[in-house]
Amino acid sequence: MYELDDTITAIATPAGVGGIGIIRLSGAKALDIAQKLLPEGKSFEKKRQILFTPFRQPQTGEFLDEGLLLVMPGPQSYTTEDVVEIHVHGSPLLLEKILELLVTLGARLAQPGEFTYRAFIHGRLDLTQAEAVEALVSAQGDASRRQALRQLTGGLASHLEPMEEFLKSLYLKIEARLEFSEDGIPPLDQAKFEQEVEGVRGELQKLLDSYDQGKVLREGLTVAFVGPPNVGKSSLLNTLLGTQRAIVTPLAGTTRDVVEGDLRLKGVRVRFFDTAGIREAENVVEVEGIRRSRQVMEEADLIFWLVDASQPNESLNEWKSSSSVFEDAQAAGRVWFLFNKLDLVGDKEPWKKFSQLPTDKCLGFSCETQEGLFQVLKAVESFIQTPSGGEDVVITSARHKQEVERALAALTNLKGLMKSKQPYELWAEELREAALAIGRIRGRDLPAKAFEDIFTKFCIGK
């Protein structure tokens, strides 16, 4: 995958013009290569230091820029190798020129995630912490930033390590009774053993249950405004965003495509989607807009079906004809019915006239007077659960979820084997699989392809 013997280099700051640009070097030749950029007679020792210095082209003596040289000898560095950072003015042309120069002096351009991969391979980080680096860089809100930082500082690893070791100890209890059954080892206390297995199953289930919460923290929450034309979907989007993001007219079918806007609520990015009005249409553009709307509905975390409170039957009839699309979402409590235009009716709870609607998932509001909009936002916030303290452990990665599911399935199988008094050999196999699954989360026994999938998502300079 990566050649660890090479000295690698990359620009570590985002593309574009900036006040400062940073180029990073890591590897056995990093110090020697950096030394060649300094003026004749200027040098540095192999110790941690920061130098303010001119940088020059070695062959011609051409002055390139002046800035900082950060020297970080291994193993006290991010990759545990010798690392050098060159801080100069953030001109893209200058950074590219220096980068090309470093390559001619013996470095190789780094691949995505290669610095962090070296930190992982050299034991500086475990795989959950390495993944947290990418999550921290790409965090979409304050809650996702805090969660990534918690994982980076070992929150998930410190939870998984004792669990993995405990599973190994249970495995050894069984193996000992298989290998040394004639050496006077006392019989297994099965009641206690089952209790210990059940304790681990409970912890794994908590981790699995945290995934939906973790996914929202990492990726944000998506909310689709759905319903027939002219019920106020675009008006609601504009009102919540405080801007004229979507076109609003009295004409039906104004919205022909999905319009998006976002807010930050409880530190989480919330993306609102204003969809094309759901109805029977013949215009090819409107038909395509409705198709896209249905796709957004299927993928949204939360669906708000809007109803015109002054003409509710039309909106609810469209709901009945479309409800098959929302069966799973409604079963999971992810569908709300929002009655707009309360300013046009005297009844503040018009949904009570319709017995088929879940009253706890109905709200009324008016985009005209802004009555009830606070409750709409509170409904969105109710789907956002942010960790309450530093001890909360949440999984945010689909890869972690998959391995937790495998470990949980193995222990569930073990529970059945114990109950039916199957041979110890079968018990040991399920315990082994559970321990391996937890170990794979932290990076043990993973195939090379898995590492490629993880680290190639990183930016080049990380």
C-alpha positions as CSV (number, residue, x, y, z in Angstrom):
1,M,0.0,0.0,0.0
2,Y,2.6,2.6,1.2
3,E,6.4,2.5,1.1
4,L,7.5,3.2,4.6
5,D,11.2,3.5,3.7
6,D,10.6,6.6,1.6
7,T,10.7,10.2,2.9
8,I,7.4,11.7,2.0
9,T,6.3,15.3,1.6
10,A,3.0,17.2,1.0
11,I,1.4,20.6,1.4
12,A,-0.5,20.4,4.7
13,T,-2.6,23.6,4.3
14,P,-5.8,23.8,2.2
15,A,-5.7,24.8,-1.5
16,G,-5.9,28.5,-2.3
17,V,-4.2,31.7,-1.3
18,G,-3.6,32.2,2.4
19,G,-1.4,34.1,4.9
20,I,0.6,31.0,5.7
21,G,1.3,27.8,3.8
22,I,2.8,24.6,5.4
23,I,4.8,21.9,3.7
24,R,5.5,18.7,5.7
25,L,8.3,16.2,5.4
26,S,8.6,12.9,7.2
27,G,11.1,10.1,7.0
28,A,14.8,9.2,7.4
29,K,16.0,11.9,5.0
30,A,13.7,14.7,6.2
31,L,16.4,16.6,8.2
32,D,19.0,16.3,5.5
33,I,16.6,17.5,2.8
34,A,15.4,20.4,4.9
35,Q,19.0,21.4,5.6
36,K,19.7,21.8,1.9
37,L,17.1,24.6,1.7
38,L,18.9,26.8,4.2
39,P,21.5,29.4,3.2
40,E,25.1,28.4,3.1
41,G,26.6,28.5,6.6
42,K,23.2,28.1,8.4
43,S,22.4,24.8,10.0
44,F,20.3,23.2,12.8
45,E,20.9,20.4,15.3
46,K,18.9,17.2,15.5
47,K,16.7,18.4,18.3
48,R,13.2,20.0,18.6
49,Q,13.4,23.6,17.6
50,I,11.9,26.4,15.5
51,L,14.1,28.5,13.3
52,F,13.3,31.7,11.4
53,T,15.3,31.5,8.2
54,P,15.5,32.4,4.6
55,F,14.9,29.5,2.1
56,R,16.9,29.2,-1.0
57,Q,17.2,27.0,-4.1
58,P,20.3,24.9,-3.4
59,Q,21.7,24.8,-6.9
60,T,21.2,28.4,-8.0
61,G,21.0,30.2,-4.6
62,E,17.7,31.8,-5.7
63,F,15.9,33.3,-2.7
64,L,12.5,31.7,-2.4
65,D,11.0,33.1,0.8
66,E,11.6,33.5,4.5
67,G,9.7,31.7,7.2
68,L,9.8,29.1,10.0
69,L,11.4,25.7,10.0
70,L,10.0,23.4,12.6
71,V,12.3,20.5,13.4
72,M,10.8,17.4,15.2
73,P,13.1,14.5,15.4
74,G,11.6,11.1,15.9
75,P,10.2,9.4,17.9
76,Q,8.7,12.5,19.5
77,S,6.7,13.5,16.3
78,Y,3.4,12.8,14.8
79,T,4.6,9.9,12.6
80,T,7.4,8.9,15.1
81,E,9.9,9.5,12.3
82,D,12.0,12.6,11.7
83,V,9.5,15.3,10.7
84,V,10.1,18.8,9.4
85,E,7.6,21.5,8.6
86,I,8.3,24.5,6.4
87,H,6.1,27.5,7.1
88,V,6.1,30.2,4.4
89,H,3.7,32.7,2.8
90,G,0.6,31.0,1.5
91,S,1.1,31.5,-2.3
92,P,0.1,28.4,-4.2
93,L,2.9,29.0,-6.7
94,L,5.5,29.3,-4.0
95,L,4.3,26.1,-2.2
96,E,4.3,24.1,-5.4
97,K,7.8,25.4,-6.2
98,I,9.1,24.3,-2.8
99,L,7.3,21.0,-3.0
100,E,8.8,20.2,-6.4
101,L,12.2,21.2,-5.0
102,L,11.9,18.8,-2.1
103,V,11.1,16.0,-4.5
104,T,14.2,16.7,-6.6
105,L,16.2,16.6,-3.3
106,G,15.0,13.0,-2.5
107,A,11.5,13.1,-1.1
108,R,8.4,11.5,-2.6
109,L,4.9,13.0,-2.8
110,A,2.8,11.6,0.0
111,Q,-0.4,9.7,-0.8
112,P,-3.7,10.6,0.9
113,G,-3.5,9.8,4.6
114,E,0.1,8.6,4.5
115,F,1.3,10.7,7.4
116,T,-1.4,9.3,9.7
117,Y,-0.9,5.8,8.3
118,R,2.7,6.0,9.5
119,A,1.6,7.2,12.9
120,F,-0.7,4.2,13.1
121,I,1.9,1.7,11.8
122,H,4.5,2.9,14.3
123,G,2.1,2.7,17.2
124,R,1.5,6.4,17.7
125,L,-2.2,6.0,17.2
126,D,-4.5,3.0,17.1
127,L,-6.9,2.8,14.1
128,T,-9.9,4.4,15.9
129,Q,-7.7,7.4,16.7
130,A,-6.4,7.5,13.1
131,E,-9.9,7.5,11.8
132,A,-10.7,10.3,14.3
133,V,-8.1,12.5,12.7
134,E,-10.1,12.4,9.4
135,A,-13.4,12.9,11.3
136,L,-11.9,15.9,13.1
137,V,-10.7,17.5,9.9
138,S,-14.1,17.0,8.2
139,A,-16.3,17.8,11.2
140,Q,-19.5,19.6,10.1
141,G,-20.4,21.0,13.5
142,D,-19.3,21.6,17.0
143,A,-20.8,18.3,18.3
144,S,-19.1,16.3,15.6
145,R,-15.8,18.1,16.4
146,R,-16.1,17.3,20.1
147,Q,-16.9,13.6,19.3
148,A,-14.0,13.3,16.9
149,L,-11.7,14.9,19.5
150,R,-13.0,12.5,22.2
151,Q,-12.2,9.5,19.9
152,L,-8.8,11.0,19.0
153,T,-7.8,11.2,22.6
154,G,-8.6,7.6,23.2
155,G,-12.2,7.6,24.3
156,L,-13.3,4.7,22.1
157,A,-10.0,2.8,22.3
158,S,-10.0,2.9,26.1
159,H,-13.5,1.4,26.0
160,L,-12.7,-1.3,23.5
161,E,-9.3,-2.5,24.8
162,P,-10.6,-3.9,28.2
163,M,-13.6,-5.5,26.3
164,E,-11.3,-7.2,23.9
165,E,-9.0,-8.4,26.7
166,F,-12.0,-9.7,28.7
167,L,-13.2,-11.7,25.7
168,K,-9.8,-13.2,25.3
169,S,-9.8,-14.2,29.0
170,L,-13.2,-15.9,28.5
171,Y,-11.8,-17.7,25.5
172,L,-8.7,-18.9,27.5
173,K,-11.0,-20.3,30.2
174,I,-12.6,-22.5,27.6
175,E,-9.4,-23.4,25.8
176,A,-7.8,-24.4,29.1
177,R,-10.6,-26.9,29.8
178,L,-10.2,-28.3,26.3
179,E,-6.4,-28.6,26.4
180,F,-5.8,-29.5,30.0
181,S,-9.0,-31.3,31.0
182,E,-7.0,-34.1,32.7
183,D,-4.8,-31.8,34.7
184,G,-7.1,-31.1,37.6
185,I,-8.6,-27.8,36.3
186,P,-11.9,-27.2,38.2
187,P,-15.1,-27.4,36.3
188,L,-16.4,-24.2,34.7
189,D,-18.8,-22.2,36.8
190,Q,-21.3,-21.9,33.9
191,A,-23.7,-19.6,35.7
192,K,-20.9,-17.1,36.3
193,F,-19.6,-17.6,32.8
194,E,-23.0,-16.9,31.3
195,Q,-23.3,-13.7,33.4
196,E,-19.9,-12.5,32.2
197,V,-20.8,-13.1,28.5
198,E,-24.1,-11.3,29.0
199,G,-22.3,-8.3,30.5
200,V,-20.2,-8.0,27.3
201,R,-23.3,-8.5,25.1
202,G,-24.9,-5.6,27.0
203,E,-21.9,-3.3,26.4
204,L,-21.9,-4.2,22.7
205,Q,-25.6,-3.5,22.4
206,K,-25.1,-0.1,23.9
207,L,-22.4,0.6,21.3
208,L,-24.6,-0.6,18.5
209,D,-27.5,1.5,19.7
210,S,-25.3,4.6,19.8
211,Y,-24.6,4.4,16.0
212,D,-27.7,6.4,14.9
213,Q,-26.7,9.1,17.3
214,G,-23.1,9.0,16.2
215,K,-24.0,9.1,12.5
216,V,-26.0,12.3,13.1
217,L,-23.0,13.8,14.9
218,R,-20.6,12.9,12.1
219,E,-22.8,13.5,9.0
220,G,-25.5,15.9,10.3
221,L,-29.3,15.5,10.2
222,T,-31.3,15.7,7.0
223,V,-34.8,17.0,7.1
224,A,-37.1,16.8,4.0
225,F,-40.1,19.2,3.6
226,V,-42.7,17.1,1.7
227,G,-46.3,17.6,0.5
228,P,-48.4,18.7,-2.4
229,P,-47.9,22.1,-4.0
230,N,-48.6,25.4,-2.3
231,V,-48.7,24.1,1.3
232,G,-45.7,26.3,2.3
233,K,-42.6,24.1,2.0
234,S,-40.5,26.8,0.4
235,S,-41.9,29.5,2.8
236,L,-40.9,27.3,5.7
237,L,-37.4,26.8,4.4
238,N,-37.0,30.6,3.8
239,T,-38.4,31.4,7.2
240,L,-36.1,29.0,9.1
241,L,-33.0,30.1,7.2
242,G,-33.9,33.8,7.4
243,T,-33.3,34.3,3.7
244,Q,-35.1,33.9,0.4
245,R,-33.5,30.6,-0.5
246,A,-36.4,29.2,-2.4
247,I,-38.8,30.9,-4.9
248,V,-42.3,31.4,-3.4
249,T,-45.3,32.3,-5.6
250,P,-49.1,31.6,-5.5
251,L,-48.6,29.3,-8.6
252,A,-48.6,25.6,-8.0
253,G,-45.4,23.7,-8.9
254,T,-43.0,26.5,-8.5
255,T,-40.3,24.3,-7.0
256,R,-39.2,21.9,-9.8
257,D,-36.0,20.7,-8.1
258,V,-34.8,20.0,-4.6
259,V,-33.6,23.2,-2.8
260,E,-31.3,22.9,0.2
261,G,-30.2,25.0,3.1
262,D,-28.6,24.3,6.5
263,L,-28.5,25.5,10.1
264,R,-26.5,24.5,13.1
265,L,-28.6,23.2,16.0
266,K,-27.1,21.9,19.2
267,G,-23.7,21.9,17.5
268,V,-24.9,19.6,14.6
269,R,-25.3,20.6,11.0
270,V,-29.0,20.2,10.0
271,R,-29.7,20.2,6.2
272,F,-33.3,21.1,5.2
273,F,-34.5,20.0,1.8
274,D,-37.4,21.8,0.1
275,T,-38.9,19.3,-2.4
276,A,-41.1,19.6,-5.4
277,G,-44.8,19.4,-4.7
278,I,-46.1,15.8,-4.7
279,R,-49.0,15.4,-7.2
280,E,-49.9,13.8,-10.5
281,A,-47.9,15.7,-13.1
282,E,-47.4,15.5,-16.9
283,N,-44.8,18.2,-17.4
284,V,-41.5,16.4,-17.9
285,V,-39.5,18.8,-15.7
286,E,-42.0,18.6,-12.9
287,V,-42.1,14.8,-13.1
288,E,-38.3,14.7,-12.8
289,G,-38.5,17.1,-9.8
290,I,-41.1,14.8,-8.1
291,R,-38.9,11.8,-8.7
292,R,-35.9,13.5,-7.1
293,S,-38.2,14.6,-4.2
294,R,-39.1,10.9,-3.6
295,Q,-35.5,10.0,-3.5
296,V,-34.8,12.7,-0.9
297,M,-37.7,11.4,1.2
298,E,-36.3,7.9,1.2
299,E,-32.9,9.1,2.4
300,A,-33.9,11.8,4.9
301,D,-33.5,11.2,8.6
302,L,-36.6,13.2,9.3
303,I,-39.7,13.9,7.1
304,F,-42.0,16.8,7.6
305,W,-45.2,16.3,5.6
306,L,-46.8,19.8,5.3
307,V,-50.5,20.3,5.3
308,D,-52.5,23.4,4.4
309,A,-54.5,23.9,7.6
310,S,-57.1,25.8,5.6
311,Q,-57.6,22.9,3.1
312,P,-56.3,19.9,5.0
313,N,-58.2,17.2,3.0
314,E,-56.2,17.8,-0.2
315,S,-52.8,17.4,1.6
316,L,-53.9,14.4,3.5
317,N,-55.3,12.7,0.4
318,E,-51.9,13.1,-1.3
319,W,-50.3,11.6,1.9
320,K,-52.6,8.5,1.7
321,S,-51.6,7.9,-1.9
322,S,-47.9,8.3,-1.1
323,S,-47.8,6.7,2.3
324,S,-46.2,3.4,1.0
325,V,-43.0,5.4,0.4
326,F,-42.9,6.4,4.1
327,E,-43.9,3.1,5.9
328,D,-40.4,2.4,7.4
329,A,-39.9,6.1,8.3
330,Q,-43.3,6.3,10.0
331,A,-42.7,3.1,11.9
332,A,-39.5,4.6,13.2
333,G,-41.2,7.8,14.3
334,R,-39.4,9.9,11.7
335,V,-42.5,11.4,10.1
336,W,-44.2,14.6,11.4
337,F,-47.3,16.3,10.1
338,L,-46.9,20.1,10.1
339,F,-50.1,22.1,9.6
340,N,-49.2,25.5,8.0
341,K,-51.3,28.6,7.7
342,L,-52.8,28.5,11.2
343,D,-53.4,32.3,10.7
344,L,-56.2,31.4,8.3
345,V,-58.1,29.1,10.7
346,G,-59.5,29.4,14.2
347,D,-58.6,25.9,15.3
348,K,-55.0,25.8,16.7
349,E,-55.0,21.9,16.6
350,P,-56.7,21.0,13.3
351,W,-55.1,17.5,13.2
352,K,-57.4,16.3,16.0
353,K,-60.1,16.0,13.4
354,F,-58.2,13.2,11.6
355,S,-58.1,10.1,13.7
356,Q,-55.5,8.4,11.4
357,L,-52.8,11.0,12.4
358,P,-50.5,10.4,15.4
359,T,-51.2,13.5,17.6
360,D,-47.8,13.4,19.2
361,K,-46.3,13.9,15.7
362,C,-48.4,16.8,14.7
363,L,-47.6,20.5,14.9
364,G,-49.2,23.7,13.8
365,F,-47.4,26.9,12.6
366,S,-47.7,29.9,10.4
367,C,-45.0,31.2,8.1
368,E,-47.0,34.5,7.8
369,T,-47.0,35.3,11.6
370,Q,-44.2,32.9,12.6
371,E,-46.5,31.3,15.2
372,G,-45.3,27.8,16.2
373,L,-41.9,27.9,14.4
374,F,-40.1,27.5,17.7
375,Q,-41.9,24.2,18.2
376,V,-40.9,23.1,14.7
377,L,-37.2,23.7,15.6
378,K,-37.7,21.9,18.9
379,A,-39.0,18.9,17.0
380,V,-35.8,18.8,14.9
381,E,-33.7,19.1,18.0
382,S,-35.5,16.2,19.6
383,F,-33.7,14.0,17.0
384,I,-30.3,15.3,18.0
385,Q,-28.8,13.6,21.0
386,T,-25.3,15.0,21.8
387,P,-23.1,13.2,24.3
388,S,-23.7,14.8,27.7
389,G,-20.2,14.2,29.2
390,G,-16.7,13.1,28.6
391,E,-17.4,9.5,29.5
392,D,-20.0,8.9,26.7
393,V,-18.8,6.4,24.1
394,V,-20.5,6.7,20.7
395,I,-19.6,4.9,17.4
396,T,-19.8,7.1,14.3
397,S,-18.3,4.8,11.7
398,A,-20.1,2.3,9.6
399,R,-17.0,0.1,9.8
400,H,-17.1,0.1,13.6
401,K,-20.9,-0.7,13.5
402,Q,-20.3,-3.7,11.2
403,E,-17.6,-5.1,13.5
404,V,-19.8,-4.5,16.6
405,E,-22.6,-6.4,14.9
406,R,-20.3,-9.3,14.2
407,A,-19.1,-9.5,17.8
408,L,-22.7,-9.2,19.0
409,A,-23.8,-12.0,16.6
410,A,-21.0,-14.2,17.8
411,L,-22.0,-13.8,21.5
412,T,-25.7,-14.3,20.7
413,N,-24.7,-17.6,19.0
414,L,-22.6,-18.4,22.1
415,K,-25.7,-17.8,24.3
416,G,-27.6,-20.4,22.3
417,L,-24.7,-22.9,22.4
418,M,-24.5,-22.6,26.2
419,K,-28.2,-23.0,26.6
420,S,-28.3,-26.2,24.5
421,K,-25.1,-27.5,26.2
422,Q,-23.1,-27.7,23.0
423,P,-19.4,-28.7,23.1
424,Y,-16.8,-26.3,24.4
425,E,-15.0,-26.2,20.9
426,L,-18.0,-24.4,19.5
427,W,-18.1,-21.9,22.5
428,A,-14.4,-21.1,21.9
429,E,-14.9,-20.4,18.2
430,E,-17.7,-17.8,18.9
431,L,-15.6,-16.1,21.6
432,R,-12.6,-16.0,19.3
433,E,-14.7,-14.4,16.5
434,A,-16.1,-11.8,19.0
435,A,-12.6,-10.9,20.2
436,L,-11.3,-10.6,16.6
437,A,-14.1,-8.3,15.6
438,I,-13.3,-5.9,18.5
439,G,-9.6,-6.1,17.6
440,R,-10.4,-5.3,14.0
441,I,-12.0,-2.0,15.0
442,R,-8.7,-1.0,16.6
443,G,-6.7,-2.1,13.5
444,R,-5.6,-5.7,14.2
445,D,-5.9,-8.5,11.6
446,L,-7.3,-6.2,8.9
447,P,-6.6,-7.0,5.3
448,A,-4.6,-4.4,3.3
449,K,-7.7,-3.4,1.2
450,A,-9.4,-2.3,4.4
451,F,-6.5,0.1,5.2
452,E,-6.7,1.5,1.7
453,D,-10.4,2.2,2.1
454,I,-9.8,4.0,5.4
455,F,-6.7,6.1,4.7
456,T,-7.4,7.1,1.1
457,K,-10.4,9.2,2.5
458,F,-7.9,11.5,4.1
459,C,-6.6,14.7,2.6
460,I,-3.1,14.5,1.1
461,G,-1.2,16.4,3.8
462,K,-2.7,14.4,6.7
